[in-house]
Amino acid sequence: MLTQTQYTETIEKVGGYYNFITCINRRLKELRNGADPMVEPETKEDLIDLCVREIEAGHLHFHIGENEIEEASEISF
């Protein structure tokens, strides 16, 4: 069982730990390929932290039946 972490609420937003890791992984690939951040980056912020903040802000969603994540702007990856 997953213990309480600093990301517990964020993990619940996307439906669980697997979905959380999947969202971060797919979004990291996009950011590394030149995609623009959907939240204002903080100084020298780690890309993983940026992805977490995008999820917290409601910009990324995981669609369980489709096994895809989607930006709030309706663009699917």
Backbone as a printed PyTorch tensor [residue, N CA C, xyz], in Angstrom:
tensor([[[  0.8380,  -1.1810,   0.0000],
         [  0.0000,   0.0000,   0.0000],
         [  0.8820,   1.2430,   0.0000]],

        [[  0.5100,   2.2350,  -0.7930],
         [  1.2570,   3.4740,  -0.8840],
         [  1.0260,   4.3050,   0.3720]],

        [[  2.1040,   4.7200,   1.0020],
         [  1.9810,   5.5310,   2.2060],
         [  1.7200,   6.9820,   1.8370]],

        [[  1.3750,   7.7700,   2.8210],
         [  1.1050,   9.1930,   2.6240],
         [  2.3750,   9.8770,   2.1170]],

        [[  2.2900,  10.5860,   1.0020],
         [  3.4290,  11.3190,   0.4570],
         [  3.0180,  12.7590,   0.2180]],

        [[  3.9770,  13.5690,  -0.1590],
         [  3.6650,  14.9610,  -0.4810],
         [  2.8050,  15.0590,  -1.7370]],

        [[  2.7320,  13.9850,  -2.5140],
         [  1.9680,  13.9830,  -3.7630],
         [  0.6370,  13.2480,  -3.6570]],

        [[  0.2230,  12.8840,  -2.4700],
         [ -0.9880,  12.0720,  -2.3050],
         [ -2.2030,  12.6810,  -2.9960]],

        [[ -2.4480,  13.9610,  -2.7870],
         [ -3.6190,  14.6080,  -3.4020],
         [ -3.4980,  14.6420,  -4.9230]],

        [[ -2.2990,  14.8900,  -5.4170],
         [ -2.0750,  14.9270,  -6.8670],
         [ -2.2610,  13.5480,  -7.4790]],

        [[ -1.7810,  12.5220,  -6.7980],
         [ -1.9490,  11.1430,  -7.2570],
         [ -3.4260,  10.8040,  -7.3640]],

        [[ -4.2120,  11.2350,  -6.3920],
         [ -5.6510,  10.9800,  -6.4090],
         [ -6.3430,  11.7100,  -7.5490]],

        [[ -5.8340,  12.8830,  -7.9500],
         [ -6.4390,  13.6550,  -9.0450],
         [ -6.4430,  12.8840, -10.3650]],

        [[ -5.4160,  12.0650, -10.5770],
         [ -5.3170,  11.3250, -11.8420],
         [ -5.7300,   9.8660, -11.7040]],

        [[ -6.2000,   9.4700, -10.5340],
         [ -6.7470,   8.1270, -10.3790],
         [ -5.8020,   7.0660,  -9.8590]],

        [[ -4.6680,   7.4600,  -9.3140],
         [ -3.7770,   6.4740,  -8.7150],
         [ -2.3270,   6.6600,  -9.1170]],

        [[ -1.4840,   5.8920,  -8.4250],
         [ -0.0420,   5.9980,  -8.6050],
         [  0.3940,   5.6700, -10.0320]],

        [[ -0.1310,   4.6040, -10.6230],
         [  0.2430,   4.2300, -11.9850],
         [ -0.0780,   5.3610, -12.9700]],

        [[ -1.2640,   5.9160, -12.8640],
         [ -1.6710,   7.0000, -13.7550],
         [ -0.7940,   8.2320, -13.5510]],

        [[ -0.4310,   8.5060, -12.2990],
         [  0.4310,   9.6320, -11.9530],
         [  1.7870,   9.4910, -12.6390]],

        [[  2.3940,   8.3230, -12.5090],
         [  3.7000,   8.0710, -13.1210],
         [  3.5970,   8.1150, -14.6460]],

        [[  2.5280,   7.5750, -15.1960],
         [  2.3300,   7.5810, -16.6440],
         [  2.1970,   9.0070, -17.1720]],

        [[  1.4010,   9.8380, -16.4860],
         [  1.2400,  11.2430, -16.8920],
         [  2.5840,  11.9610, -16.8840]],

        [[  3.3400,  11.7800, -15.8180],
         [  4.6340,  12.4410, -15.7100],
         [  5.5690,  11.9700, -16.8110]],

        [[  5.6380,  10.6720, -17.0320],
         [  6.5370,  10.1230, -18.0380],
         [  6.2130,  10.6590, -19.4340]],

        [[  4.9610,  10.6360, -19.8100],
         [  4.5740,  11.0920, -21.1500],
         [  4.7890,  12.5910, -21.3120]],

        [[  4.4860,  13.3480, -20.2480],
         [  4.6660,  14.7990, -20.3200],
         [  6.1550,  15.1600, -20.3550]],

        [[  6.9920,  14.4210, -19.6270],
         [  8.4330,  14.6550, -19.6630],
         [  8.9680,  14.5130, -21.0790]],

        [[  8.5110,  13.4970, -21.7870],
         [  8.9480,  13.2900, -23.1680],
         [  8.5900,  14.4970, -24.0260]],

        [[  7.3890,  15.0130, -23.8400],
         [  6.9640,  16.1820, -24.6110],
         [  7.8140,  17.4040, -24.2900]],

        [[  8.0330,  17.6500, -23.0010],
         [  8.8330,  18.8050, -22.5990],
         [ 10.2560,  18.6980, -23.1310]],

        [[ 10.8240,  17.5140, -23.0820],
         [ 12.1870,  17.3200, -23.5890],
         [ 12.2660,  17.4510, -25.1040]],

        [[ 11.1370,  17.2750, -25.7720],
         [ 11.0780,  17.4470, -27.2310],
         [ 10.6550,  18.8570, -27.6330]],

        [[ 10.6270,  19.7830, -26.6650],
         [ 10.3870,  21.1830, -26.9830],
         [  9.0020,  21.7320, -26.7080]],

        [[  8.1180,  20.9640, -26.1020],
         [  6.7790,  21.4720, -25.7870],
         [  6.8850,  22.5960, -24.7560]],

        [[  5.9930,  23.5600, -24.8580],
         [  5.9590,  24.6610, -23.9030],
         [  5.3030,  24.2170, -22.6040]],

        [[  5.8250,  24.6770, -21.4680],
         [  5.1900,  24.3710, -20.1770],
         [  3.7950,  24.9970, -20.1020]],

        [[  2.8930,  24.3310, -19.3940],
         [  1.5300,  24.8380, -19.2440],
         [  1.3640,  25.6510, -17.9610]],

        [[  2.4120,  25.7200, -17.1550],
         [  2.4590,  26.5870, -15.9800],
         [  3.7840,  27.3370, -16.0350]],

        [[  3.8610,  28.4640, -15.3600],
         [  5.0860,  29.2560, -15.3470],
         [  6.1790,  28.5040, -14.5900]],

        [[  7.2850,  28.1800, -15.2630],
         [  8.3670,  27.4480, -14.5780],
         [  9.0120,  28.3050, -13.4940]],

        [[  9.3410,  27.6640, -12.3860],
         [ 10.0720,  28.3430, -11.3330],
         [ 11.5520,  28.2700, -11.6710]],

        [[ 12.3500,  29.1360, -11.0920],
         [ 13.7770,  29.1790, -11.3660],
         [ 14.4340,  27.8290, -11.1010]],

        [[ 15.1370,  27.3190, -12.1040],
         [ 15.8680,  26.0420, -12.0100],
         [ 15.0090,  24.8980, -11.4940]],

        [[ 13.7480,  24.8760, -11.8860],
         [ 12.8250,  23.8250, -11.4500],
         [ 13.0850,  22.5340, -12.2170]],

        [[ 13.0610,  21.4310, -11.5140],
         [ 13.1830,  20.1100, -12.1120],
         [ 11.9640,  19.8640, -13.0030]],

        [[ 12.1450,  19.1910, -14.1450],
         [ 11.0270,  18.9390, -15.0540],
         [  9.9400,  18.0750, -14.4190]],

        [[ 10.3250,  17.1640, -13.5380],
         [  9.3220,  16.3330, -12.8630],
         [  8.4360,  17.2060, -11.9870]],

        [[  9.0460,  18.1450, -11.2630],
         [  8.2590,  19.0590, -10.4340],
         [  7.3250,  19.9090, -11.2920]],

        [[  7.7960,  20.3050, -12.4590],
         [  6.9580,  21.0720, -13.3840],
         [  5.7510,  20.2480, -13.8220]],

        [[  5.9760,  18.9760, -14.1520],
         [  4.8750,  18.0890, -14.5460],
         [  3.8650,  17.9320, -13.4140]],

        [[  4.3500,  17.7710, -12.1940],
         [  3.4610,  17.6400, -11.0420],
         [  2.6200,  18.9020, -10.8830]],

        [[  3.2410,  20.0560, -11.0410],
         [  2.4810,  21.3080, -10.9310],
         [  1.4490,  21.4380, -12.0510]],

        [[  1.7400,  20.9280, -13.2400],
         [  0.7570,  20.9400, -14.3240],
         [ -0.4500,  20.0730, -13.9720]],

        [[ -0.1960,  18.9240, -13.3570],
         [ -1.2930,  18.0560, -12.9140],
         [ -2.0920,  18.7530, -11.8250]],

        [[ -1.3960,  19.3370, -10.8450],
         [ -2.0690,  20.0200,  -9.7420],
         [ -2.9270,  21.1770, -10.2380]],

        [[ -2.4790,  21.8560, -11.2790],
         [ -3.2140,  22.9890, -11.8360],
         [ -4.3880,  22.5480, -12.7050]],

        [[ -4.5000,  21.2380, -12.9490],
         [ -5.6160,  20.7290, -13.7460],
         [ -5.3800,  20.7630, -15.2440]],

        [[ -4.1220,  20.8920, -15.6670],
         [ -3.8150,  20.9570, -17.0900],
         [ -3.6260,  19.5810, -17.7290]],

        [[ -3.3960,  18.5470, -16.9240],
         [ -3.2340,  17.1940, -17.4550],
         [ -4.2680,  16.2810, -16.8190]],

        [[ -4.8510,  15.4070, -17.6360],
         [ -5.8490,  14.4570, -17.1620],
         [ -5.5270,  13.0890, -17.7360]],

        [[ -5.8140,  12.0520, -17.0030],
         [ -5.5940,  10.6880, -17.4790],
         [ -6.9520,  10.0530, -17.7330]],

        [[ -7.1720,   9.5770, -18.9460],
         [ -8.4240,   8.9270, -19.3000],
         [ -8.2250,   7.4260, -19.1820]],

        [[ -8.8000,   6.8420, -18.1620],
         [ -8.5360,   5.4500, -17.8040],
         [ -8.9050,   4.4810, -18.9210]],

        [[-10.0650,   4.6200, -19.5070],
         [-10.4910,   3.6910, -20.5400],
         [ -9.6540,   3.7660, -21.8020]],

        [[ -9.0800,   4.9360, -22.0770],
         [ -8.3340,   5.1400, -23.3020],
         [ -6.8330,   5.0160, -23.1030]],

        [[ -6.3960,   4.9270, -21.8450],
         [ -4.9730,   4.8510, -21.5170],
         [ -4.1990,   6.0010, -22.1530]],

        [[ -4.7740,   7.1840, -22.1030],
         [ -4.1370,   8.3750, -22.6450],
         [ -4.2280,   9.5000, -21.6280]],

        [[ -3.2900,  10.4290, -21.7330],
         [ -3.4270,  11.6450, -20.9650],
         [ -3.8310,  12.7400, -21.9240]],

        [[ -4.4470,  13.7610, -21.4090],
         [ -4.9370,  14.8210, -22.2600],
         [ -4.7040,  16.1500, -21.5860]],

        [[ -4.2620,  17.1210, -22.3650],
         [ -4.1290,  18.4670, -21.8490],
         [ -5.5180,  19.0590, -21.7180]],

        [[ -5.6680,  19.9910, -20.8230],
         [ -6.9550,  20.6410, -20.6140],
         [ -7.4390,  21.3320, -21.8790]],

        [[ -6.5170,  21.6540, -22.7940],
         [ -6.8880,  22.3200, -24.0330],
         [ -7.4170,  21.3440, -25.0820]],

        [[ -7.6760,  20.0870, -24.6710],
         [ -8.2640,  19.0650, -25.5270],
         [ -7.2750,  18.4350, -26.5070]],

        [[ -5.9750,  18.6240, -26.3040],
         [ -4.9840,  18.0110, -27.1850],
         [ -4.5350,  16.6990, -26.5540]],

        [[ -4.6530,  15.5950, -27.2730],
         [ -4.2610,  14.2900, -26.7520],
         [ -2.8440,  13.9560, -27.1670]],

        [[ -2.1720,  13.1580, -26.3360],
         [ -0.8680,  12.6430, -26.7200],
         [ -0.9990,  11.1930, -27.0300]]])
